[in-house]
Amino acid sequence: LFSHASTREEACKNLLVALQEMTIRGEISNNTAALQYILQSPEFRTDVHSTAWLDVLIADKVPMAPSVQDKLAVVCGSVVTARNLFMDHRAEVLSCLDRGLVPGSTVTQYSQHHFSLIFGDFKY
């Protein structure tokens, strides 16, 4: 991702907007939140940063991304997973009905979905 403008401030602003609007689909770790933190820091804005400055941030474990509470992450992950299972079963039921077949009991049980979710070294 690159940004170009007539001033450093404008280029940083454009880059920040691009990072905020960026969407990465799937379970891919990325550093967009950390990059946004760096772009908004006074040291970067005033161009008084260095690689040593970044090394200190990393060594001091400065939180560069908002933390998500474990319970909230697990609930959100569960809801998304359950919805995806429901949509898969729904598509299978509709496919059976379109073909004039009675759907099997394994796909018509919408009230229960069994799956595992792993987050923070815990299996739920």
Buried (B, 14 or more C-beta within 10 A) or exposed (E): EEBEEEEEEEBBBBBBEBBEEEEEEEEEEEEBBBBBBBBEBEEBBEEEBEEEBBEEBEEEEEEBEEEEEEEEBBEEBBEEBBEEBEEEBEEBBEEBEEEEEEBEEEBEEEEEBEEEBEBEEEEE
